[in-house]
Amino acid sequence: MRLFFTYCLFISILTSCGSSQSLTNNTQDIDNVPEEDLVRLESDALEYEIIIIEPGFNAWLSTMARPEGYYSQPYLESRNNVMVQEWNTRVLQPGRYDPNMYQLQIDYRPGINYGYDLNYKLYNYFIYFQITYKQRLSSYLPRI
């Protein structure tokens, strides 16, 4: 399974929202992205790759987000499950939610151990997304 993130964050294959171009499994598509706008995490053991393309997210992650280890993996997984469900609901309702923000469903399965790094970055992307774009993906207030 491959996991990708972009402006709107998608797992499996992601396309970006707004005026950005679509991404596929072809890494050639991200060659033109400035290094400061790209966060990449790979694991051959779990066969996933995360690519986050979002101007400002990398800087926010390193300066504003709680440090790695602050949250437990079960905490991150439970919050990610809630936010992924809401994300997917919004993808399925393009008349109600901006389809440029919510384009593809996220294939995040509760029974799979994606590891701490993936859950940490996914959680923090959701927080960043909610704060930056004034969205609410759960009953929890997005906070740093």
Contact map, one row per residue, 1 for C-alpha under 8 A:
111000000001000000000000000000000000000000000111000000000000000000000000000000000000000000000000000000000000000000000000000000000000000000000000
111100000011100000000000000000000000000000000011110000000000000000000000000000000000000000000000000000000000000000000000000000000000000000000000
111110000111100000000000000000000000000000000001111000000000000000000000000000000000000000000000000000000000000000000000000000000000000000000000
011111001111110000000000000000000000000000000000111100000000000000000000000000000000000000000000000000000000000000000000000000000000000000000000
001111111110010000000000000000000000000000000000011110000000000000000000000000000000000000000000000000000000000000000000000000000000000000000000
000111111100011110000000000000000000000000000000001111000000000000000000000000000000000000000000000000000000000000000000000000000000000000000000
000011111000000110000000000000000000000000000000000111000000000000000000000000000000000000000000000000000000000000000000000000000000000000000000
000011111100001110000000000000000000000000000000000000000000000000000000000000000000000000000000000011100000000000000000000000001000000000000000
000111111110010100000000000000000000000000000000000100000000000000000000000000000000000000000000000000000100000000000000000010000000000000000000
001111011111111000000000000000000000000000000000000000000000000000000000000000000000000000000000000000011110000000000000000000000000000000000000
011110001111110000000000000000000000000000000000000000000000000000000000000000000000000000000000000000001111000000000000000000000000000000000000
111100000111110000000000000000000000000000000000000000000000000000000000000000000000000000000000000000000110000000000000000000000000000000000000
011100000111111000000011100000000000000000000000000000000000000000000000000000000000000000000000000000000000000000000000000000000000000000000000
000111001111111100000111000000000000000000000000000000000000000000000000000000000000000000000000000000010000000000000000000000000000000000000000
000001010100111110001111000000000000000000000000000000000000000000000000000000000000000000000000000000110000000000000000000000000000000000000000
000001111000011111111110000000000000000000000000000000000000000000000000000000000000000000000000000000100000000000000000000000000000000000000000
000001110000001111110000000000000000000000000000000000000000000000000000000000000000000000000000000111100000000000000000000000000000000000000000
000000000000000111110000000000000000000000000000000000000000000000000000000000000000000000000000000110000000000000000000000000000000000000000000
000000000000000111111000000000000000000000000000000000000000000000000000000000000000000000000000000000000000000000000000000000000000000000000000
000000000000000111111100000000000000000000000000000000000000000000000000000000000000000000000000000000000000000000000000000000000000000000000000
000000000000001100111110000000000000000000000000000000000000000000000000000000000000000000000000000000000000000000000000000000000000000000000000
000000000000011100011111000000000000000000000000000000000000000000000000000000000000000000000000000000000000000000000000000000000000000000000000
000000000000111100001111110011000000000000000000000000000000000000000000000000000000000000000000000000000000000000000000000000000000000000000000
000000000000111000000111111010000000000000000000000000000000000000000000000000000000000000000000000000000000000000000000000000000000000000000000
000000000000100000000011111000000000000000000000000000000000000000000000000000000000000000000000000000000000000000000000000000000000000000000000
000000000000000000000011111110000000000000000000000000000000000000000000000000000000000000000000000000000000000000000000000000000000000000000000
000000000000000000000001111111100000000000000000000000000000000000000000000000000000000000000000000000000000000000000000000000000000000000000000
000000000000000000000000011111100000000000000000000000000000000000000000000000000000000000000000000000000000000000000000000000000000000000000000
000000000000000000000011011111110000000000000000000000000000000000000000000000000000000000000000000000000000000000000000000000000000000000000000
000000000000000000000010001111111000000000000000000000000000000000000000000000000000000000000000000000000000000000000000000000000000000000000000
000000000000000000000000001111111000000000000000000000000000000000000000000000000000000000000000000000000000000000000000000000000000000000000000
000000000000000000000000000011111100000000000000000000000000000000000000000000000000000000000000000000000000000000000000000000000000000000000000
000000000000000000000000000001111110110000000000000010000000000000000000000000000000000000000000000000000000000000000000000000000000000000000000
000000000000000000000000000000011111110000000000000000000000000000000000000000000000000000000000000000000000000000000000000000000000000000000000
000000000000000000000000000000001111110000000000000000000000000000000000000000000000000000000000000000000000000000000000000000000000000000000000
000000000000000000000000000000000111111000000000000000110110000000000000000000000000000000000000000000000000000000000000000000000000000000000000
000000000000000000000000000000001111111000000000000111111100000000000000000000000000000000000000000000000000000000000000000000000000000000000000
000000000000000000000000000000001111111100000000001111000100000000000000000000000000000000000000000000000000000000000000000000000000000000000000
000000000000000000000000000000000001111110000000011110000100000000000000000000000000000000000000000000000000000000000000000000000000000000000000
000000000000000000000000000000000000011111000000111100000000000000000000000000000000000000000000000000000000000000000000000000000000000000000000
000000000000000000000000000000000000001111100000111000000000000000000000000000000000000000000000000000000000000000001100000000000000000000000000
000000000000000000000000000000000000000111110011110000000000000000000000000000000000000000000000000000000000000000000000000000000000000000000000
000000000000000000000000000000000000000011111111100000000000000000000000000000000000000000000000000000000000000000000000000000000000000000000000
000000000000000000000000000000000000000001111111000000000000000000000000000000000000000000000000000000000000000000000000000000000000000000000000
000000000000000000000000000000000000000000111110000000000000000000000000000000000000000000000000000000000000000000000000000000000000000000000000
100000000000000000000000000000000000000000111111000000000000000000000000000000000000000000000000000000000000000001000000000000000000000000000000
110000000000000000000000000000000000000001111111100000000000000000000000000000000000000000000000000000000000000000000000000000000000000000000000
111000000000000000000000000000000000000001110111110000000000000000000000000000000000000000000000000000000000000000000000000000000000000000000000
011100000000000000000000000000000000000111100011111000000000000000000000000000000000000000000000000000000000000000000000000000000000000000000000
011110000000000000000000000000000000001111000001111100000000000000000000000000000000000000000000000000000000000000000100000000000000000000000000
001111000000000000000000000000000000011110000000111110000000000000000000000000000000000000000000000000000000000000000000000000000000000000000000
000111101000000000000000000000000000111100000000011111000000000000000000000000000000000000000000000000000000000000000000000000000000000000000000
000011100000000000000000000000001000111000000000001111101000000000000000000000000000000000000000000000000000000000000000000000000000000000000000
000001100000000000000000000000000000110000000000000111111100000000000000000000000000000000000000000000000000000000000000000000000000000000000000
000000000000000000000000000000000001100000000000000011111100000000000000000000000000000000000000000000000000000000000000000000000000000000000000
000000000000000000000000000000000001100000000000000001111111000000000000000000000000000000000000000000000000000000000000000000000000000000000000
000000000000000000000000000000000000100000000000000011111111100000000000000000000000000000000000000000000000000000000000000010010000000000000000
000000000000000000000000000000000001111000000000000001111111110000000000000000000000000000000000000000000000000000000000000000000000000000000000
000000000000000000000000000000000001000000000000000000011111111100000000000000000000000000000000000000000000000000000000000000000000000000000000
000000000000000000000000000000000000000000000000000000011111111110000000000000000000000000000000000000000000000000000000000000010000000000000000
000000000000000000000000000000000000000000000000000000001111111110000000000000000000000000000000000000000000000000000000000100000000000000000000
000000000000000000000000000000000000000000000000000000000111111110000000000000000000000000000000000000000000000000000000000000000000000000000000
000000000000000000000000000000000000000000000000000000000011111110000000000000000000000000000000000000000000000000000000000000000000000000000000
000000000000000000000000000000000000000000000000000000000011111111000000000000000000000000000000000000000000000000000000000000000000000000000001
000000000000000000000000000000000000000000000000000000000001111111100000000000000000000000000000000000000000000000000000000100000000000000000001
000000000000000000000000000000000000000000000000000000000000000111110100000000000000000000000000000000000000000000000000000000000000000000000001
000000000000000000000000000000000000000000000000000000000000000011111100000000000000000000000000000000000000000000000000000000000000000000000000
000000000000000000000000000000000000000000000000000000000000000001111110000000000000000000000000000000000000000000000001000000000000000000000000
000000000000000000000000000000000000000000000000000000000000000000111111000000000000000000000000000000000000000000000000000000000000000000000000
000000000000000000000000000000000000000000000000000000000000000001111111000000000000000000000000000000000000000000000000000000000000000000000000
000000000000000000000000000000000000000000000000000000000000000000011111101100000000000000000000000000000000000000000000000000000000000000000000
000000000000000000000000000000000000000000000000000000000000000000001111111100000000000000000000000000000000000000000000000000000000000000000000
000000000000000000000000000000000000000000000000000000000000000000000011111110000000000000000000000000000000000000110011000000000000000000000000
000000000000000000000000000000000000000000000000000000000000000000000001111111000000000000000000000000000000000000000000000000000000000000000000
000000000000000000000000000000000000000000000000000000000000000000000011111111100000000000000000000000000000000000000000000000000000000000000000
000000000000000000000000000000000000000000000000000000000000000000000011111111110000000000000000000000000000000000000011001000000000000000000000
000000000000000000000000000000000000000000000000000000000000000000000000111111111000000000000000000000000000010000000010000000000000000000000000
000000000000000000000000000000000000000000000000000000000000000000000000011111111100000000000000000000000000000000000000000000000000000000000000
000000000000000000000000000000000000000000000000000000000000000000000000001111111110000000000000000000000000000000000000001000000000000000000000
000000000000000000000000000000000000000000000000000000000000000000000000000111111111000000000000000000000000000000000010011000000000000000000000
000000000000000000000000000000000000000000000000000000000000000000000000000011111111100000000000000000000001110000000000000000000000000000000000
000000000000000000000000000000000000000000000000000000000000000000000000000001111111110000000000000000000000000000000000000000000000000011000000
000000000000000000000000000000000000000000000000000000000000000000000000000000111111111000000000000000000000000000000000000001000000000011000000
000000000000000000000000000000000000000000000000000000000000000000000000000000011111111100000000000000000101000000000000000000000000000000000000
000000000000000000000000000000000000000000000000000000000000000000000000000000001111111110000000000000000000000000000000000000000000000000000000
000000000000000000000000000000000000000000000000000000000000000000000000000000000111111111000000000000000000000000000000000000000000000011000000
000000000000000000000000000000000000000000000000000000000000000000000000000000000011111111100000000001001100000000000000000000000000000010000000
000000000000000000000000000000000000000000000000000000000000000000000000000000000001111111110000000001011100000000000000000000000000000000000000
000000000000000000000000000000000000000000000000000000000000000000000000000000000000111111111000000000000000000000000000000000000000000000000000
000000000000000000000000000000000000000000000000000000000000000000000000000000000000011111111101100001000000000000000000000000000000000000000000
000000000000000000000000000000000000000000000000000000000000000000000000000000000000001111111100101001111000000000000000000000000000000000000000
000000000000000000000000000000000000000000000000000000000000000000000000000000000000000111111100000000000000000000000000000000000000000000000000
000000000000000000000000000000000000000000000000000000000000000000000000000000000000000011111111100000000000000000000000000000000000000000000000
000000000000000000000000000000000000000000000000000000000000000000000000000000000000000001111111111001000000000000000000000000000000000000000000
000000000000000000000000000000000000000000000000000000000000000000000000000000000000000000001111111000000000000000000000000000000000000000000000
000000000000000000000000000000000000000000000000000000000000000000000000000000000000000001001111110000000000000000000000000000000000000000000000
000000000000000000000000000000000000000000000000000000000000000000000000000000000000000001101111111011000000000000000000000000000000000000000000
000000000000000000000000000000000000000000000000000000000000000000000000000000000000000000000111111111000000000000000000000000000000000000000000
000000000000000000000000000000000000000000000000000000000000000000000000000000000000000000100110111111100000000000000000000000000000000000000000
000000000000000011000000000000000000000000000000000000000000000000000000000000000000000000000000011111100000000000000000000000000000000000000000
000000010000000011000000000000000000000000000000000000000000000000000000000000000000000000000000111111100000000000000000000000000000000000000000
000000010000000010000000000000000000000000000000000000000000000000000000000000000000001101100100111111111000000000000000000000000000000000000000
000000010000001110000000000000000000000000000000000000000000000000000000000000000000000000100000001111111000000000000000000000000000000000000000
000000000100011000000000000000000000000000000000000000000000000000000000000000000000000100100000000001111100000000000000000000000000000000000000
000000000110000000000000000000000000000000000000000000000000000000000000000000000000001100100000000001111110000000000000000000000000000000000000
000000001111000000000000000000000000000000000000000000000000000000000000000000000001001100000000000000011111000000000000000000000000000000000000
000000000111000000000000000000000000000000000000000000000000000000000000000000000000000000000000000000001111100000000000000000000000000000000000
000000000010000000000000000000000000000000000000000000000000000000000000000000001001000000000000000000000111110000000000000000000000000000000000
000000000000000000000000000000000000000000000000000000000000000000000000000000001000000000000000000000000011111100000000000000000000000000000000
000000000000000000000000000000000000000000000000000000000000000000000000000010001000000000000000000000000001111110000000000000000000000000000000
000000000000000000000000000000000000000000000000000000000000000000000000000000000000000000000000000000000000111110000000000000000000000000000000
000000000000000000000000000000000000000000000000000000000000000000000000000000000000000000000000000000000000111111000000000000000000000000000000
000000000000000000000000000000000000000000000000000000000000000000000000000000000000000000000000000000000000011111100000000000000000000000000000
000000000000000000000000000000000000000000000100000000000000000000000000000000000000000000000000000000000000000111110110000000000000000000000000
000000000000000000000000000000000000000000000000000000000000000000000000100000000000000000000000000000000000000011111110000000000000000000000000
000000000000000000000000000000000000000000000000000000000000000000000000100000000000000000000000000000000000000001111111000000000000000000000000
000000000000000000000000000000000000000010000000000000000000000000000000000000000000000000000000000000000000000000111111100000000000000000000000
000000000000000000000000000000000000000010000000010000000000000000000000000000000000000000000000000000000000000001111111110000000000000000000000
000000000000000000000000000000000000000000000000000000000000000000000000100110010000000000000000000000000000000001111111111000000000000000000000
000000000000000000000000000000000000000000000000000000000000000000010000100100000000000000000000000000000000000000011111111100000000000000000000
000000000000000000000000000000000000000000000000000000000000000000000000000000000000000000000000000000000000000000001111111110000000000000000000
000000000000000000000000000000000000000000000000000000000000000000000000000000010000000000000000000000000000000000000111111111000000000000000000
000000000000000000000000000000000000000000000000000000000000000000000000000100110000000000000000000000000000000000000011111111100000000000000000
000000000000000000000000000000000000000000000000000000000000100010000000000000000000000000000000000000000000000000000001111111110000000000000000
000000001000000000000000000000000000000000000000000000001000000000000000000000000000000000000000000000000000000000000000111111111000000000000000
000000000000000000000000000000000000000000000000000000000000000000000000000000000010000000000000000000000000000000000000011111111100000010000000
000000000000000000000000000000000000000000000000000000000000000000000000000000000000000000000000000000000000000000000000001111111110000000000111
000000000000000000000000000000000000000000000000000000001001000000000000000000000000000000000000000000000000000000000000000111111111000000000000
000000010000000000000000000000000000000000000000000000000000000000000000000000000000000000000000000000000000000000000000000011111111111000000000
000000000000000000000000000000000000000000000000000000000000000000000000000000000000000000000000000000000000000000000000000001111111111110000100
000000000000000000000000000000000000000000000000000000000000000000000000000000000000000000000000000000000000000000000000000000111111111000000110
000000000000000000000000000000000000000000000000000000000000000000000000000000000000000000000000000000000000000000000000000000011111111000000000
000000000000000000000000000000000000000000000000000000000000000000000000000000000000000000000000000000000000000000000000000000001111111000000000
000000000000000000000000000000000000000000000000000000000000000000000000000000000000000000000000000000000000000000000000000000001111111100000000
000000000000000000000000000000000000000000000000000000000000000000000000000000000000000000000000000000000000000000000000000000001111111110000000
000000000000000000000000000000000000000000000000000000000000000000000000000000000000000000000000000000000000000000000000000000000100011111101100
000000000000000000000000000000000000000000000000000000000000000000000000000000000110011000000000000000000000000000000000000001000100001111100000
000000000000000000000000000000000000000000000000000000000000000000000000000000000110010000000000000000000000000000000000000000000000000111111000
000000000000000000000000000000000000000000000000000000000000000000000000000000000000000000000000000000000000000000000000000000000000000111111000
000000000000000000000000000000000000000000000000000000000000000000000000000000000000000000000000000000000000000000000000000000000000000001111100
000000000000000000000000000000000000000000000000000000000000000000000000000000000000000000000000000000000000000000000000000000000000000101111110
000000000000000000000000000000000000000000000000000000000000000000000000000000000000000000000000000000000000000000000000000000100110000100011111
000000000000000000000000000000000000000000000000000000000000000000000000000000000000000000000000000000000000000000000000000000100010000000001111
000000000000000000000000000000000000000000000000000000000000000111000000000000000000000000000000000000000000000000000000000000100000000000000111
